[in-house]
């Protein structure tokens, strides 16, 4: 039986190595390569298609610098006429809202940290789909997922009328509903199934939303995600302080200190328009 060609895409080396070991022990798979970025993955997919050895299955990390997993899928969907469309298994630490969206469109996922058994279940499902030859279905699923998520690649949009960013949030209290203008928000902190909205006047409000979905709905010119659990209003960041390990801490006007995650540093650099 013909082997299924698989591509691994993850910016974290330990994650790539574990996936490489899991792929190597399954005799139905042939490893097409390991990529450390979204751009590298697209180059690999295009090269494989030109060589007549297309990638049929891709293990794809969601959160990567520069071009993330959604960006990779957007390009694949746009180039579907010339690029073989692989089945996708997301490898992610993303939130539940996103995972439900993946499931709704029949694209499987592995939530880090995942067990060998969970990997096997996702792989079995993907291989059945690959051997079923439903490439047109996969393209439709990718387009629907991308449209619902609002994902886009740099310089492109999936619709002619992109959604406008939120200008206020509905904050529910015990006996009232407050309409909170987003410009009053200083920073946003993940808090389980909620987020905590910290305002410039020192207030804090719980809002039922997940940080990832809220991040996609806010104005990227004002708000930037600098950590897995934090989004900041760039207008209130007064200083970036480097620690002894070379990592940065954002200092806000009220002296709040928020660590800049290494994988999110490139987002902050892009917003500032210069390296830090």
C-alpha positions as CSV (number, residue, x, y, z in Angstrom):
1,X,0.0,0.0,0.0
2,X,1.3,3.5,-0.9
3,X,2.8,5.5,1.9
4,X,1.2,8.7,3.1
5,X,3.7,11.6,2.8
6,X,3.6,13.8,6.0
7,X,5.1,17.2,6.8
8,X,5.7,18.4,10.3
9,X,5.5,22.2,11.0
10,X,6.2,23.6,14.4
11,X,8.5,26.4,15.5
12,X,9.5,24.6,18.7
13,X,12.3,22.0,18.3
14,X,11.2,19.6,21.1
15,X,7.7,19.4,19.5
16,X,9.1,18.7,16.1
17,X,11.3,16.0,17.4
18,X,8.5,14.2,19.2
19,X,6.3,14.3,16.2
20,X,9.2,13.0,14.1
21,X,9.6,10.0,16.4
22,X,5.8,9.3,16.3
23,X,5.7,9.5,12.5
24,X,8.8,7.3,12.1
25,X,7.3,4.4,14.0
26,X,4.1,4.3,11.9
27,X,4.7,2.2,8.7
28,X,1.9,3.9,6.8
29,X,3.8,7.2,6.8
30,X,6.7,8.7,4.9
31,X,8.3,11.8,6.4
32,X,8.4,14.6,3.8
33,X,10.2,17.0,6.1
34,X,10.2,19.1,9.3
35,X,9.7,22.8,9.1
36,X,10.3,25.4,11.8
37,X,8.1,28.2,10.3
38,X,5.0,28.8,8.2
39,X,7.1,30.2,5.3
40,X,9.3,27.1,5.3
41,X,6.3,24.9,5.2
42,X,4.8,26.6,2.2
43,X,8.2,26.3,0.4
44,X,8.2,22.6,1.2
45,X,4.7,22.1,-0.1
46,X,5.4,23.9,-3.3
47,X,8.6,22.0,-3.9
48,X,6.9,18.6,-3.3
49,X,4.1,19.5,-5.7
50,X,6.6,20.5,-8.4
51,X,8.5,17.2,-7.9
52,X,5.4,15.1,-8.2
53,X,5.6,13.9,-4.6
54,X,2.9,16.1,-2.9
55,X,2.5,16.2,0.8
56,X,-0.8,14.5,1.8
57,X,-0.8,15.1,5.6
58,X,0.5,18.0,7.6
59,X,1.0,18.3,11.3
60,X,0.6,22.1,11.7
61,X,1.3,24.3,14.8
62,X,-1.2,27.2,15.2
63,X,0.9,29.8,16.9
64,X,4.1,30.6,15.1
65,X,6.0,33.8,14.5
66,X,5.5,35.8,11.3
67,X,3.2,33.4,9.5
68,X,1.1,31.3,11.8
69,X,-1.0,28.2,11.1
70,X,-4.0,30.2,9.9
71,X,-1.8,32.1,7.5
72,X,-0.4,28.8,6.1
73,X,-3.9,27.5,5.5
74,X,-5.0,30.7,3.8
75,X,-2.2,30.5,1.3
76,X,-2.9,26.8,0.7
77,X,-6.6,27.6,0.0
78,X,-5.6,30.4,-2.4
79,X,-3.2,28.1,-4.3
80,X,-5.4,25.0,-4.3
81,X,-5.5,24.9,-8.1
82,X,-1.7,24.4,-8.3
83,X,-0.8,23.1,-4.9
84,X,-1.9,19.7,-3.6
85,X,-4.1,20.3,-0.5
86,X,-3.0,18.1,2.4
87,X,-5.1,16.9,5.3
88,X,-4.3,19.0,8.3
89,X,-3.9,17.9,12.0
90,X,-3.4,21.0,14.2
91,X,-0.8,20.7,16.9
92,X,-1.8,23.5,19.3
93,X,-2.0,24.9,22.7
94,X,-4.9,27.0,21.4
95,X,-8.1,27.7,23.4
96,X,-11.3,25.7,23.4
97,X,-13.2,28.0,21.2
98,X,-10.8,27.5,18.4
99,X,-10.7,23.7,19.0
100,X,-14.5,23.5,18.7
101,X,-14.2,25.3,15.3
102,X,-11.6,22.8,14.1
103,X,-13.9,19.9,15.1
104,X,-16.9,21.5,13.4
105,X,-15.1,21.6,10.1
106,X,-13.8,18.0,10.5
107,X,-10.1,19.1,10.8
108,X,-8.5,17.2,13.6
109,X,-6.2,18.6,16.3
110,X,-3.7,17.6,19.0
111,X,-3.9,19.7,22.1
112,X,-0.4,20.1,23.7
113,X,0.5,18.1,25.7
114,X,-1.1,15.1,24.0
115,X,-0.7,11.4,24.6
116,X,0.6,8.8,22.1
117,X,-3.0,7.4,22.1
118,X,-4.5,10.7,21.1
119,X,-1.9,11.1,18.4
120,X,-2.8,7.6,17.0
121,X,-6.5,8.4,17.0
122,X,-6.0,11.7,15.1
123,X,-3.6,10.0,12.7
124,X,-6.0,7.1,11.9
125,X,-8.7,9.5,11.1
126,X,-6.5,11.6,8.9
127,X,-5.2,8.7,6.9
128,X,-8.8,7.4,6.3
129,X,-9.6,10.9,4.9
130,X,-6.4,11.0,2.8
131,X,-7.1,7.6,1.2
132,X,-10.7,8.6,0.6
133,X,-9.5,11.2,-1.9
134,X,-11.6,14.1,-0.7
135,X,-9.4,17.0,-1.6
136,X,-12.3,19.1,-2.7
137,X,-13.9,18.6,0.7
138,X,-10.7,19.6,2.5
139,X,-10.5,22.9,0.5
140,X,-14.0,23.7,1.4
141,X,-13.3,23.0,5.1
142,X,-10.2,25.2,5.0
143,X,-12.1,28.1,3.5
144,X,-15.0,27.8,5.9
145,X,-12.6,27.6,8.9
146,X,-10.6,30.6,7.7
147,X,-13.7,32.7,7.0
148,X,-15.1,32.0,10.5
149,X,-11.8,32.6,12.3
150,X,-11.1,35.9,10.4
151,X,-7.6,34.6,9.6
152,X,-5.6,36.2,6.8
153,X,-2.1,36.3,5.5
154,X,-0.1,39.6,5.5
155,X,-1.4,41.9,2.8
156,X,-4.5,39.8,1.9
157,X,-8.1,39.4,3.0
158,X,-10.5,36.5,2.6
159,X,-13.4,38.8,1.9
160,X,-13.8,42.2,0.3
161,X,-15.5,43.5,3.4
162,X,-13.3,42.5,6.4
163,X,-15.0,42.6,9.8
164,X,-14.5,45.9,11.7
165,X,-12.6,45.6,15.0
166,X,-14.7,45.8,18.2
167,X,-15.0,49.4,19.5
168,X,-16.7,48.4,22.8
169,X,-17.2,45.3,24.9
170,X,-20.4,44.2,26.8
171,X,-19.5,43.6,30.5
172,X,-22.4,42.0,32.4
173,X,-22.8,42.6,36.1
174,X,-25.4,41.3,38.6
175,X,-28.0,44.0,37.8
176,X,-26.6,45.9,34.8
177,X,-24.8,45.7,31.5
178,X,-21.9,48.0,30.9
179,X,-20.7,49.0,27.5
180,X,-17.0,49.5,27.9
181,X,-15.2,51.4,25.1
182,X,-12.0,49.5,24.2
183,X,-9.8,52.6,24.4
184,X,-10.4,52.6,28.1
185,X,-8.8,49.1,28.4
186,X,-5.2,49.1,29.6
187,X,-4.5,45.4,29.2
188,X,-6.4,42.1,29.1
189,X,-5.6,39.0,31.1
190,X,-6.7,35.4,30.4
191,X,-8.7,34.0,33.3
192,X,-10.0,30.5,32.4
193,X,-13.1,30.7,30.3
194,X,-13.1,34.5,30.9
195,X,-10.8,37.4,30.4
196,X,-10.1,40.1,32.9
197,X,-10.3,43.6,31.5
198,X,-8.0,46.0,33.3
199,X,-9.0,49.7,32.6
200,X,-6.9,52.8,32.7
201,X,-8.7,54.1,35.8
202,X,-7.7,51.0,37.8
203,X,-10.9,49.0,37.3
204,X,-11.0,45.3,36.5
205,X,-14.0,43.5,34.9
206,X,-14.6,39.9,34.0
207,X,-15.8,39.3,30.4
208,X,-16.9,35.9,29.1
209,X,-14.6,35.4,26.2
210,X,-11.4,33.5,25.4
211,X,-8.2,35.5,24.9
212,X,-7.5,34.0,21.5
213,X,-10.9,34.9,20.0
214,X,-10.8,38.3,21.6
215,X,-7.4,39.0,20.2
216,X,-8.7,38.3,16.6
217,X,-11.6,40.9,17.2
218,X,-9.6,43.8,18.5
219,X,-7.9,46.6,16.5
220,X,-4.3,45.4,15.8
221,X,-3.1,49.0,15.6
222,X,-4.0,49.5,19.3
223,X,-3.8,46.1,20.9
224,X,-1.0,43.5,20.7
225,X,-0.8,40.1,22.2
226,X,2.6,39.9,24.0
227,X,2.1,36.7,26.0
228,X,0.0,33.6,25.8
229,X,-2.1,35.0,28.6
230,X,-1.9,38.8,28.0
231,X,-2.9,41.5,25.5
232,X,-1.8,45.1,26.0
233,X,-3.0,48.5,24.8
234,X,0.2,49.8,23.1
235,X,-0.8,53.3,24.1
236,X,-0.1,52.6,27.8
237,X,3.2,50.8,27.4
238,X,5.9,53.2,28.6
239,X,9.0,51.0,28.7
240,X,10.4,47.6,27.8
241,X,12.8,46.3,30.4
242,X,15.2,43.5,29.6
243,X,16.0,40.9,32.3
244,X,19.1,38.9,32.9
245,X,18.0,36.2,30.4
246,X,17.4,38.7,27.6
247,X,13.7,38.5,27.8
248,X,11.6,41.7,27.9
249,X,9.0,42.9,30.4
250,X,6.5,45.6,29.4
251,X,6.0,48.4,31.9
252,X,2.6,50.1,31.8
253,X,1.8,53.6,32.9
254,X,0.4,52.3,36.2
255,X,3.7,50.4,36.8
256,X,2.1,47.0,36.0
257,X,4.7,44.6,34.6
258,X,3.8,42.0,32.0
259,X,6.3,39.6,30.6
260,X,6.8,39.5,26.8
261,X,6.6,35.9,25.7
262,X,9.4,34.8,23.3
263,X,7.1,33.6,20.6
264,X,5.1,36.9,20.8
265,X,8.1,39.2,20.7
266,X,8.0,39.4,16.9
267,X,4.4,40.7,17.1
268,X,5.5,43.5,19.3
269,X,8.4,44.3,17.0
270,X,6.0,44.4,14.0
271,X,3.7,46.8,15.8
272,X,6.6,49.0,16.8
273,X,8.0,48.9,13.3
274,X,11.5,48.2,14.6
275,X,13.6,45.5,16.3
276,X,13.9,45.3,20.0
